[in-house]
Amino acid sequence: MVWETLSQWFGQAQQGLYEGVVQPVLYYAGMASLMEDAFEATGWLLVGLLQLLVLVLVIAPLQRWRPVEAVTDRRAIRVDMLYTLVHRLGLFRVALFFSTEPLWNDLFGQLHVWGLPTFQLEGLWPGVTDKAWISFILYLLVFDLLDYWIHRGQHSWGWWWKLHALHHSQRQMTMWSDNRNHLLDDVVRDSIIVVVAQLIGVQPAQFVLLVALTQLSESFQHANLRVWFGTVGERLWVSPRFHRRHHTIGIGHEMRAPVRNQKAHGNNFGVLLPWWDMLWGTANFELRWDPTGVRDQVQPNAQGQLRDYGQGFWSQQWKGLLRLVNRA
């Protein structure tokens, strides 16, 4: 009943936003052919607006109440805010809609033509399809496990780390820092998520809710907030303390994991649940609040130089591409 009520409220708000704002803009721009897709995009826009509301009204006051460190680089934070707006207001998703999404739709359409059966993960358990919350939890576990291994890949594969390093280069972490990523890094990650979503048959409404919950939790984890969840809570959900440890210079994303995982650099890769870190030996529960960033920002190389990750949005994107081709 709760699920149906929430879905109804969201649907009404989506319809109102679409009819009152999005639809008139499309008519004015001569893009009436995109009406159906625009309605779906309106759902993502609404989710983003709600997330921004929570950031401003809930997480921002918490940061002021109990910060880890004083704010010294407001320019870096303003750039992170731009990243957040690009992603949460759907601009990045619109770019994907016109670039990579048609490719995936064509691929899966062709596979269906060839007789590939539709697979529903929740259908493996009789009765689950009638229990929305149970299926939602099931998909949450699957996608969080997938996110854990994607995150491990971002740190383990040299070419991917050259892109992902931009995310770790923020030395003034705040609630805006989650979306500070190289756009190519985001394309790779989102493509993997979309493919898996198609393969296991997650429902669109549940997928939107999963993404919204994950993004909001990640914003909280990156907050400049001296908060941990206690001995038990730290092992149930990723906290700001747990994730800040992952961003710690020279320890969080560089330190080797325990002996049985010598190939895994870093710790605390979990996105929502710390369970995967506990299972594969990459969890670090030390109650510490250390500076964040990347070692080569503060430790000169053999030539006495520090790596520059860029100050503005486009500078950061360009330098990421240069790192990828070993030119920076």
N, C-alpha and C positions, 0 to 999 in steps of 0.2 A: 504494500500500500504506500509506504514512504517513497519507494522508488518511482511509482506511478505519479505520485503528487509532485515530486521534484521534476520529473520529466515534463509534466504538464505545465508547470510554472516556467521552466526554461523554454519550452516550445512557444508559449505565449509571448515571452519577452523577445525571442528570436523573430517571431512573426511581426511584432510591433516594430522592432529595429529595422527589419527588412523593408516593410511597407512604408515606414516613415522616413528612412534615410537612404538605404542602399538602392532600392528600386527606382526612386526618382533620379538618383545620380546616374544610374545605368541608362535610363531613357534619355536623359540630357546628353550623355556622352555617345549615344548611338550604339550601345552595346546590349541591346535587348536580347540578343541570341545567347547571352551568358546568364540569363535569369535563373535557371535551375541551379547552375553551379554557384551563382552568387548567393543563393539562399543557404547553401551549405557553408560557404565562406562567412556568412553572417553569424552562424553558430560559433565559429572559431573567434570571430571578432568579439562577440558577446562574452565568451569565456575569458579572453584577454582583458577586456574592460573590468570584469569582475576580479580577476587576479590583481590588476593594478590597484583596484580599490582596497583589496586586502593588504597589499604592500604598503600603501600610503596610510591607511587607518589603523593597521594592526602591527605590522613588522617594524615600520619606521619608528613609532613611539618606543618599541622594545629596544631598538638600537640606541636611542637617546637615553633610555633608562639604565642600561647596563652594557656599555660598549667594551669591546676588548682593547681597543686602542683609540687614541685621538685621531680625528680626521685631519690629515695634513695635505692631501692631494685631491682637491675637489675637481680639478680638471679631469683626472682619470675616472672619477666617479661619474661625471657628466657623460663621458664617452660610453661608459657601461650602461647608463640610462638610455642612450641611443640604441645600443644593442637590444636592450629589453623591449623598447617600443617597436623596433623592427620585427621582433619575433612575436611578441604578445598581441600586437594589433594585426597580425596576419600578413604583413608585407613579405616576409620570407616565404610563407606558405603560398602566397599568390605567385611568387617567382617560381616556386617548384611546380605549381599548377601549369604554368606555361612552358616549363622546361622538361623536368624529369618525369612528372606524373603521367603524361601521355605515353611515354615509353613503357612504364610499368603496366598501364591499362591495356596497351596493345599486346604486351607479353602475356599477361594472364588471360586476356581475351582469346588469344591464339591457343593457349594451353587448354582452355575450355572447349574450343572447337575440336581439338585433337582428342577430346574425351577425358581430360583430367577431371576426376570427380571433385566435387566441393567437399572440403573437410571442415567439420565443426568440432573444435577441441572439446567444448562443453558437452557435445553429444556422446562422448565416451562414458559419461556417467548418467545413467537413466534418471530422469526427473530433474536434473540440474537446469535444463533449458527453461523450466517454469519458475526458477528461483534466481531472479536477476542478481541479487547480492552475492550468492554463492558463485555464480559464473564470473561476476566482476572480480571477486577475490582470486579466483583461479587464473584469470588473465593477468591480474596484477602480479602474481607470483611469476608467471611465465615471462612477462616483459621486464620485470625487475632483474630476473636472472640473466636475460639477454643483455640488459643494460650493463650488468656487472662485467660480462665478458667483452662487450664492446669497449668499456672503459679500460679493461686490461689490455685490449688490443691497441688503444690509443697511446698507452705507455710502453708497450712492448715492441711495437713495430716502428723502426726508425723514421720512415717517411710519414707515418701518422702522427708521431710525437712532434715532428717539425711543425705540424699544423696545430696540434692540441696544446703545444707549449704556450701559445698566445693566451689561452684560458688561465694558465698558471702564472703568467707574468704579472698579474694584477697584485700589487703589494699593498693595496688599500681595499681589502675585501669588504663588500657591503651586500645588501639584499639585491643590488642591481647586477652583481657580478656573474650570476649563473649563465646568462646568454652571451657573455664575452667569449666568443668562439670565432675561429676562422670560418667563413661561410662554406668553404669546401669541406671542412671537417663536419659541419652540420649536414651538408648534402649527403656525405657518406653514411653518417649515423642514421639520418632520417630514411634513407633508402633501405637500409637493413631493416629498420623498424616496420616500414610499409610492406616490404616483401613478407616478413614473418606474419604481420597482421592479415595479409591476404591468404597466406598458407593455412593459418589456423582458424580463419573465419570469424574473427572478432566483429561484433556488431558495431556500426558507425557510432551510435550514441555512447556505447561503452568505451570505445576507443577515444572519443573526445574527453570523456570523464577521466580516463586513465592518464591522458596527456596533461590535462589540467591539474590533477592531483600531483603528478610527478613534478611539473614545473613549479607549482606553488611550494611544495616541500623543498625543492632545490633552492628556491629563492631564500627560504628561511634558513637552510643549511649554510648558505654563503654570507648570511648577515653578520655585521660587526656586532656580535652579541655574545656575551660571556654567559652561555647557558649550556648545561648538560642535563641529561635525563636521569641521573642516578645510576647506580650499579646495575639494576635490572633494566631500567628504561633504555639505557645505552645499547642494550643487546636486543631491543625490540624494534627500534626505529632510528634512522640516522639523525644525529643531532648536529647543531652548529659546531660543537666541540669535536665530534667525531670527524666531520668533513674538513674542518680547519686543519686538523692533523694531516690530512691528505695533501693540503696545500703548503705545508711547512717547508721552508727552504732547506735543502740538503737532507731532509728526513722523509717527509710525507710521500713525495712522488719519486724519490731517488733511491731510498734505502732498500736493500734487498730484503725480501720476505724470509721467513724461517727456512731452514736447510731443505726441507722437503719441497720447497717451491723456489729453488734458486734461480729459475728463469723469470720469476715475476719481480719486477722492480716496483717498489712502492708499497703502500698499504692503504686501507680504507677506501676501496674502490666502489663500495655499495652505494646505490643511488637512493633507494628508499629503505631497504632492509639490510642490516649489518650481518645477516645470517650467512650470506655467501662468503664474506670475508672470514667469518668464523670457521666456515666449512673448509675453505681452501687455505687457511693459515695466513691471511693477509690483514687480519684485524689488529688495530693498535688502540687500546683503551686507556692509554696514559692521559691523566688529567692535566694537560698542558696547553698553553696559549702562546705559540711561537710566531715569529714574523713569517709572512707568506711571500712567495715569489719563486724564481728559478735561480739556481746557484750561479749561472753565468751572468746574471744581472749584477751580482755583488762581488764575484770572484774573478779577477782578470784572467784571460787566457795566456798562453805562452808569449804572445806579442804585447801583453799588458793591456788588452782591450776588453771592455765589457760589452755584452750583446745588447743591442738596441731593438726592442720589440715594437717600437713605434708609439707615438703619442695620440694621434687621432685615428678615427675609424678607418679611413682609406689607407693611411700609412701602415697601420697594423695588418691590414689585409695584404698589401703589397709586399711587406717584409716577410709575411708568412709564405708567399709564393716564392720569394727569393731563397728562403731557407729550404724549401722543398727541392729546389734545383741546385742546392749547395752554393748559392751566391751570397749568402748573408749568415 
